Amino acid sequence: MKYDLIIVGAGPGGLACAARAAAAGLKTLVLEKKTQVGAKVCAGGITWNGLIRTVPADLAERSFPEQHLRTPLQHATLRSSTPIIATVDRQVLGMRMAELAAAAGAELRLGCRLCAIVGQEVTCQAAKSGRHERLLASFVVGADGSSSLVRRSLGLATEAAGVGITYQVPGDFPRMEWHLDPRRFASGYAWVFPHRRSASVGAYVDRRSMAASDLRRNFLSWAESQGIALGEVRGRAELINFDYRGYRFGNTFLVGDAAGLASGLTGEGIYSAIVSGEAVADIIVAKDGAAERLARLARNHHRHRRMLDLLNRNRLLAMLIGEAATLALRSGALNFSAIEMAHDHQPFSRQ
Ligand SMILES: Cc1cc2nc3c(=O)[nH]c(=O)nc-3n(C[C@H](O)[C@H](O)[C@H](O)COP(=O)(O)OP(=O)(O)OC[C@H]3O[C@@H](n4cnc5c(N)ncnc54)[C@H](O)[C@@H]3O)c2cc1C
């Protein structure tokens, strides 16, 4: 079977790409190894400039015009006239995006895992029957996340990556909190992101500055110090690839985490996945302006990398920068949106 475009992975990057490409008339297939779309180890935070303004309002579970930022020396309450961050249920977001892609004409094959890829020839395996199938496409998009097989098949290493751990703790959590403490989380941070009847309580670090086992140990002692009872809840950890080395390799493209476009500083990646997915579809159908959108995203990604490299120099410096940034945020000299991946956001075309 020959397709114009095969997309590997039905996360936000792959589904955004599929909806856009199919709407432009491309015969588009999405392969997803899981049997359902959406579920993902994630805190589900979306930012104002990035996505809150552009996703349907009912997708947001909770939104927060107030943020609580804690450092070893300060507790800052930051307020804004618009919600700084909202939380979404990744399964609901995934299902909504899958519906849009299918309505645009994309074919979605769930429970179908990419096994091998040579150029534009893709071999996949159906989970149910175990049957292998060879498919051909004019273009392939790797949207298969941080451990992307498409990326590995291109010979690209992933040296710069973060690790995030999250516990979905039941209960009503009234506040969205960020905890910067370089003694426990180096250049990273811990968070409480409330959802409807639970919260993602977790932490993120650059794995080059801390091993995942140390992150877990420090996170558990931090949660205890905050009086957060994790009880029987199972923690889940995953890598976040921020080793961006380009998005186009001949007729094979990478988007989202597969491209390493998540932020190394904050771990924010849903926005980058959607913007890069849509832009790559536009590049394939030769629509104007898409390369500039990707260049802008790459610039912001680079800005976050530079800040991360500075914080990684030593923990005392990270502590000083964290305290100074918090002071600047409290006084209004710095705006919280400065750390969004959509920092210089300009609405991307939706047609
Ligand atoms: C603990 C944690 C917390 C996070 N919190 C946030 C947050 O609050 N806000 C935010 O913006 N980002 C957050 N992120 C990052 C965010 O989850 C990712 O950046 C985002 O999901 C990337 O989207 P994607 O479409 O590129 O990849 P993914 O969402 O990872 O989707 C990739 C898809 O490809 C599929 N796949 C993989 N391999 C194959 C294969 N061989 N064959 C077929 N299918 C395959 C997977 O099953 C998956 O469905 C967090 C990450 C972690 C780990």
The ligand as a Tripos MOL2 file, in Angstrom:
@<TRIPOS>MOLECULE
LIG
   53    58     1     0     0
SMALL
NO_CHARGES

@<TRIPOS>ATOM
      1 C1          6.6570   13.5950   33.7490 C.3       1 LIG1
      2 C2          6.4090   14.4570   32.5320 C.ar      1 LIG1
      3 C3          5.6540   15.6050   32.6740 C.ar      1 LIG1
      4 C4          5.4090   16.4370   31.5630 C.ar      1 LIG1
      5 N1          4.6170   17.5340   31.7260 N.ar      1 LIG1
      6 C5          4.3820   18.3490   30.6590 C.ar      1 LIG1
      7 C6          3.5340   19.4870   30.8060 C.ar      1 LIG1
      8 O1          2.9840   19.7640   31.8650 O.2       1 LIG1
      9 N2          3.3480   20.2830   29.6990 N.ar      1 LIG1
     10 C7          3.9410   20.0140   28.5090 C.ar      1 LIG1
     11 O2          3.7620   20.7870   27.5590 O.2       1 LIG1
     12 N3          4.7360   18.9240   28.3430 N.ar      1 LIG1
     13 C8          4.9600   18.0890   29.3890 C.ar      1 LIG1
     14 N4          5.7170   16.9650   29.2170 N.ar      1 LIG1
     15 C9          6.2840   16.6860   27.8820 C.3       1 LIG1
     16 C10         5.1900   16.1560   26.9360 C.3       1 LIG1
     17 O3          4.5590   15.0410   27.5060 O.3       1 LIG1
     18 C11         5.8160   15.7790   25.5840 C.3       1 LIG1
     19 O4          6.7220   16.7880   25.1990 O.3       1 LIG1
     20 C12         4.7560   15.6160   24.5010 C.3       1 LIG1
     21 O5          3.8670   14.5690   24.8030 O.3       1 LIG1
     22 C13         5.4350   15.3500   23.1530 C.3       1 LIG1
     23 O6          4.4680   15.0470   22.1820 O.3       1 LIG1
     24 P1          4.8710   14.1320   20.9180 P.3       1 LIG1
     25 O7          3.6650   14.0540   20.0840 O.co2     1 LIG1
     26 O8          6.1420   14.6260   20.3480 O.co2     1 LIG1
     27 O9          5.2380   12.7110   21.5570 O.3       1 LIG1
     28 P2          4.3800   11.7300   22.4800 P.3       1 LIG1
     29 O10         3.3000   12.4390   23.1750 O.co2     1 LIG1
     30 O11         5.3920   10.9780   23.2960 O.co2     1 LIG1
     31 O12         3.7130   10.7310   21.4410 O.3       1 LIG1
     32 C14         4.4760    9.7650   20.7520 C.3       1 LIG1
     33 C15         3.5520    8.6460   20.3230 C.3       1 LIG1
     34 O13         4.3090    7.7350   19.5040 O.3       1 LIG1
     35 C16         3.9300    6.4170   19.8560 C.3       1 LIG1
     36 N5          5.0330    5.5280   19.4600 N.ar      1 LIG1
     37 C17         6.2740    5.4560   19.9940 C.ar      1 LIG1
     38 N6          7.0080    4.5240   19.3760 N.ar      1 LIG1
     39 C18         6.2080    3.9820   18.4040 C.ar      1 LIG1
     40 C19         6.3890    2.9580   17.4380 C.ar      1 LIG1
     41 N7          7.5510    2.2790   17.3220 N.pl3     1 LIG1
     42 N8          5.3680    2.6600   16.5890 N.ar      1 LIG1
     43 C20         4.1770    3.3330   16.6970 C.ar      1 LIG1
     44 N9          3.9460    4.2950   17.6170 N.ar      1 LIG1
     45 C21         4.9490    4.6310   18.4560 C.ar      1 LIG1
     46 C22         3.7090    6.4810   21.3610 C.3       1 LIG1
     47 O14         2.9160    5.4100   21.8320 O.3       1 LIG1
     48 C23         3.0200    7.8340   21.5070 C.3       1 LIG1
     49 O15         1.6270    7.7380   21.4240 O.3       1 LIG1
     50 C24         5.9750   16.1030   30.2960 C.ar      1 LIG1
     51 C25         6.7350   14.9410   30.1630 C.ar      1 LIG1
     52 C26         6.9520   14.1140   31.2640 C.ar      1 LIG1
     53 C27         7.7740   12.8570   31.0920 C.3       1 LIG1
@<TRIPOS>BOND
     1     1     2 1
     2     2     3 ar
     3     2    52 ar
     4     3     4 ar
     5     4     5 ar
     6     4    50 ar
     7     5     6 ar
     8     6     7 ar
     9     6    13 1
    10     7     8 2
    11     7     9 ar
    12     9    10 ar
    13    10    11 2
    14    10    12 ar
    15    12    13 ar
    16    13    14 ar
    17    14    15 1
    18    14    50 ar
    19    15    16 1
    20    16    17 1
    21    16    18 1
    22    18    19 1
    23    18    20 1
    24    20    21 1
    25    20    22 1
    26    22    23 1
    27    23    24 1
    28    24    25 2
    29    24    26 1
    30    24    27 1
    31    27    28 1
    32    28    29 2
    33    28    30 1
    34    28    31 1
    35    31    32 1
    36    32    33 1
    37    33    34 1
    38    33    48 1
    39    34    35 1
    40    35    36 1
    41    35    46 1
    42    36    37 ar
    43    36    45 ar
    44    37    38 ar
    45    38    39 ar
    46    39    40 ar
    47    39    45 ar
    48    40    41 1
    49    40    42 ar
    50    42    43 ar
    51    43    44 ar
    52    44    45 ar
    53    46    47 1
    54    46    48 1
    55    48    49 1
    56    50    51 ar
    57    51    52 ar
    58    52    53 1
@<TRIPOS>SUBSTRUCTURE
     1 LIG1         1 GROUP 0 **** ****
